[in-house]
Amino acid sequence: KATAAEEQHKQVEVAVKGYAAEMKTCKQQLAKHSKELQGLTKKMETEENKAKTLEEASAALNRLVDAAKAAVEKAMEAAKEAAEEKEKEAAKAEAKAEASEAVAATAEATEDLEPPAKRICTEEAKEAKLESQVA
């Protein structure tokens, strides 16, 4: 029985040494995988940061696009108002030109009427002079 116990003890020691070697290998693999995991975690964090930066950049770009759209709308409105103002000014200028033409036409018509009026006045003056000489 003692020999069998010694034999069994030797087998247990060999098994323990085998398990110890296996544990050492497992610990090494665990350390290796742990480092890989840390590296992947860092890469993931970097990618998340890039994604966050891209999201922020996209949001900023969207804000810029919105601001540009608003600026274009304001510019279009200002151009429309300026065009309307120019149209009003052109209409005023046209009205002034028409009024000026009307004044010129009236003046011309007045000039046409003036000689007969002068003639009448001149004739009346001559008659009055004759009457005063006769008297």
Protein Blocks (a to p, Z undefined) as FASTA:
>chain_A
ZZmmmmmmmmmmmmmmmmmmmmmmmmmmmmmmmmmmmmmmmmmmmmmmmmmmmmmmmmmm
mmmmmmmmmmmmmmmmmmmmmmmmmmmmmmmmmmmmmmmmmmmmmmmmmmmmmmmmmmmm
mmmmmmmmmmmmmZZ
